[in-house]
Amino acid sequence: MTQAYTSNLTDDQRENLVELKAVEKSLETKFGELDDTMEKMNGQIKDSGDASAEVKAEMEKLTKDYDGLYDRIKEIEVKGVSLNEEANDMDIGTEFIKSEQYQALVDGRQGQARMEMKTAIINATGQNQPLVPADRVAGIIHEPNRLLRIRDVLAATGTNSNLIEFAKENVFTNNAGPQIGGSPEAFENVTKPESGITFTLETEPVQTIAHWIPASKQVIADSAQLQGYISGRLTYGLKLKEETQLLSGTGANGELNGLITQATAYTVQSPQLTNEMDIIREAIKQAQLSEYFPTNIVLNPQDWYDIDVKKVGSTATDERYVVGNPREMSAPRLWGLPVILSNSISAGTFLLGAFDMGAENKDRMQATVEVSRENSDNFVKNMITILAEERIALVVYRPAAFITGSL
């Protein structure tokens, strides 16, 4: 009769459920006795037209016993075992005792009692089904993380200060030449050429990138995975903002001074060039003419797609791909340089440069996550604050090492 779901019950509820089963067994016995008494009553009614007072008294006693057992079931339910979940079939007996057919049987107005149950047992739908437990997928589903790669191609060192200073060559006047005097024969005892170098002191402040989330002490205690999940998402949020600022930070209002912000603008030398590949090749030439040899190209995935599917013929006369190969997806490369695909750079913009020598990350504090109740009125509200923070400076030593422009 009773089907118990005990996997999520407490010890007290399990004890109550055991008692419930014992009461249920007593009920089954009483129902059996009630059936026997009803058969006896039916026999007497058939023989004499009326049931004896003794049989009626016996039936009334059984009814009271049943009522007492059912009250005990309700008492157990109050203690924590749901009657609806653990003893749904008891409701059938309750409805039978309350029915007019049963009362007519007890009063002797009819020889048998019959009640039709019209409720079908079917699955519930939606949430909180009493009979079918949900299949809970482990973990928390979130949107995909962006692949962050700009930091990986930059040199990185630590710092113990909040300000980075570096001496930068300003002007180098190179007058190197032969030692020669006023006549072709004067090679000795004459002044050699003098060159000159001037310097400037450049600075770059360490900036703080941070954010936090409030959470109740109870929810963190009750959900073992939640604090780790929040910490991971906060750390990812820092790194996502970091990459965006490494590329396009304005250098104002506490932002990093980004690579694109400080890069040298691409100078169009061949106006007839409209193909993305030609533009990038000319930008590489511009860097090389300044003695910088680029190591990487940064493109938005949309721009790389436009390059990858470009075909030899402008019409259907030649369907060969210039760069892409439909049979395989090789690592993106263009003009011999690795291409970094990132949604952190706007579509239509490119950046290339000598990342190994042109700039450097200076980490004052790596990304950390702290949990504290010492914030505002957290203590009296049972709240905690989860804070993720990092301190970093981007030092662009050679802006001419980076070329940026529009495709």
ChimeraX attribute file (.defattr): number of C-alpha atoms within 10 A of each C-alpha:
attribute: neighborCount
match mode: 1-to-1
recipient: residues
	/A:1	12
	/A:2	15
	/A:3	12
	/A:4	14
	/A:5	14
	/A:6	13
	/A:7	7
	/A:8	8
	/A:9	13
	/A:10	12
	/A:11	10
	/A:12	12
	/A:13	18
	/A:14	18
	/A:15	14
	/A:16	20
	/A:17	25
	/A:18	13
	/A:19	15
	/A:20	25
	/A:21	19
	/A:22	12
	/A:23	16
	/A:24	20
	/A:25	14
	/A:26	15
	/A:27	19
	/A:28	14
	/A:29	12
	/A:30	17
	/A:31	16
	/A:32	12
	/A:33	15
	/A:34	19
	/A:35	13
	/A:36	13
	/A:37	17
	/A:38	22
	/A:39	14
	/A:40	15
	/A:41	24
	/A:42	19
	/A:43	15
	/A:44	16
	/A:45	18
	/A:46	12
	/A:47	10
	/A:48	9
	/A:49	14
	/A:50	17
	/A:51	23
	/A:52	14
	/A:53	9
	/A:54	10
	/A:55	16
	/A:56	18
	/A:57	12
	/A:58	15
	/A:59	21
	/A:60	14
	/A:61	13
	/A:62	17
	/A:63	17
	/A:64	12
	/A:65	15
	/A:66	21
	/A:67	15
	/A:68	11
	/A:69	18
	/A:70	20
	/A:71	12
	/A:72	15
	/A:73	24
	/A:74	14
	/A:75	15
	/A:76	19
	/A:77	20
	/A:78	12
	/A:79	12
	/A:80	15
	/A:81	25
	/A:82	16
	/A:83	20
	/A:84	12
	/A:85	16
	/A:86	21
	/A:87	20
	/A:88	13
	/A:89	15
	/A:90	17
	/A:91	12
	/A:92	11
	/A:93	14
	/A:94	13
	/A:95	13
	/A:96	17
	/A:97	15
	/A:98	10
	/A:99	14
	/A:100	14
	/A:101	18
	/A:102	19
	/A:103	15
	/A:104	14
	/A:105	20
	/A:106	22
	/A:107	13
	/A:108	18
	/A:109	15
	/A:110	16
	/A:111	21
	/A:112	16
	/A:113	15
	/A:114	11
	/A:115	13
	/A:116	6
	/A:117	9
	/A:118	6
	/A:119	6
	/A:120	6
	/A:121	6
	/A:122	7
	/A:123	10
	/A:124	11
	/A:125	8
	/A:126	7
	/A:127	9
	/A:128	10
	/A:129	12
	/A:130	12
	/A:131	13
	/A:132	11
	/A:133	10
	/A:134	10
	/A:135	6
	/A:136	6
	/A:137	7
	/A:138	7
	/A:139	9
	/A:140	8
	/A:141	7
	/A:142	7
	/A:143	5
	/A:144	6
	/A:145	10
	/A:146	12
	/A:147	11
	/A:148	18
	/A:149	14
	/A:150	18
	/A:151	16
	/A:152	9
	/A:153	15
	/A:154	18
	/A:155	14
	/A:156	14
	/A:157	10
	/A:158	13
	/A:159	15
	/A:160	10
	/A:161	12
	/A:162	16
	/A:163	14
	/A:164	16
	/A:165	12
	/A:166	12
	/A:167	11
	/A:168	13
	/A:169	12
	/A:170	11
	/A:171	11
	/A:172	11
	/A:173	11
	/A:174	11
	/A:175	11
	/A:176	10
	/A:177	10
	/A:178	9
	/A:179	13
	/A:180	16
	/A:181	14
	/A:182	8
	/A:183	7
	/A:184	7
	/A:185	8
	/A:186	11
	/A:187	14
	/A:188	10
	/A:189	9
	/A:190	11
	/A:191	10
	/A:192	15
	/A:193	12
	/A:194	10
	/A:195	11
	/A:196	9
	/A:197	10
	/A:198	10
	/A:199	11
	/A:200	11
	/A:201	10
	/A:202	13
	/A:203	12
	/A:204	18
	/A:205	20
	/A:206	24
	/A:207	21
	/A:208	16
	/A:209	19
	/A:210	18
	/A:211	14
	/A:212	16
	/A:213	13
	/A:214	15
	/A:215	17
	/A:216	14
	/A:217	16
	/A:218	11
	/A:219	12
	/A:220	16
	/A:221	11
	/A:222	9
	/A:223	10
	/A:224	10
	/A:225	13
	/A:226	16
	/A:227	16
	/A:228	12
	/A:229	13
	/A:230	19
	/A:231	20
	/A:232	13
	/A:233	15
	/A:234	23
	/A:235	20
	/A:236	17
	/A:237	16
	/A:238	18
	/A:239	18
	/A:240	17
	/A:241	15
	/A:242	22
	/A:243	19
	/A:244	18
	/A:245	21
	/A:246	25
	/A:247	23
	/A:248	20
	/A:249	22
	/A:250	17
	/A:251	17
	/A:252	8
	/A:253	8
	/A:254	13
	/A:255	20
	/A:256	27
	/A:257	23
	/A:258	21
	/A:259	28
	/A:260	24
	/A:261	18
	/A:262	20
	/A:263	22
	/A:264	20
	/A:265	18
	/A:266	20
	/A:267	14
	/A:268	13
	/A:269	11
	/A:270	10
	/A:271	8
	/A:272	9
	/A:273	12
	/A:274	10
	/A:275	11
	/A:276	17
	/A:277	17
	/A:278	15
	/A:279	23
	/A:280	23
	/A:281	12
	/A:282	17
	/A:283	26
	/A:284	23
	/A:285	15
	/A:286	23
	/A:287	21
	/A:288	15
	/A:289	10
	/A:290	10
	/A:291	11
	/A:292	19
	/A:293	19
	/A:294	23
	/A:295	17
	/A:296	21
	/A:297	25
	/A:298	23
	/A:299	24
	/A:300	20
	/A:301	17
	/A:302	15
	/A:303	17
	/A:304	23
	/A:305	12
	/A:306	11
	/A:307	18
	/A:308	17
	/A:309	15
	/A:310	19
	/A:311	16
	/A:312	14
	/A:313	12
	/A:314	9
	/A:315	8
	/A:316	9
	/A:317	8
	/A:318	10
	/A:319	12
	/A:320	14
	/A:321	15
	/A:322	13
	/A:323	16
	/A:324	19
	/A:325	12
	/A:326	10
	/A:327	6
	/A:328	7
	/A:329	8
	/A:330	9
	/A:331	9
	/A:332	16
	/A:333	14
	/A:334	17
	/A:335	12
	/A:336	9
	/A:337	14
	/A:338	15
	/A:339	20
	/A:340	21
	/A:341	20
	/A:342	20
	/A:343	15
	/A:344	23
	/A:345	19
	/A:346	15
	/A:347	16
	/A:348	14
	/A:349	15
	/A:350	23
	/A:351	26
	/A:352	27
	/A:353	28
	/A:354	23
	/A:355	24
	/A:356	15
	/A:357	17
	/A:358	21
	/A:359	22
	/A:360	19
	/A:361	18
	/A:362	25
	/A:363	21
	/A:364	20
	/A:365	15
	/A:366	12
	/A:367	18
	/A:368	15
	/A:369	18
	/A:370	11
	/A:371	15
	/A:372	13
	/A:373	18
	/A:374	11
	/A:375	11
	/A:376	11
	/A:377	11
	/A:378	17
	/A:379	13
	/A:380	8
	/A:381	11
	/A:382	12
	/A:383	20
	/A:384	22
	/A:385	19
	/A:386	18
	/A:387	19
	/A:388	24
	/A:389	18
	/A:390	21
	/A:391	17
	/A:392	22
	/A:393	24
	/A:394	26
	/A:395	25
	/A:396	21
	/A:397	15
	/A:398	17
	/A:399	19
	/A:400	19
	/A:401	26
	/A:402	30
	/A:403	26
	/A:404	23
	/A:405	19
	/A:406	14
	/A:407	16
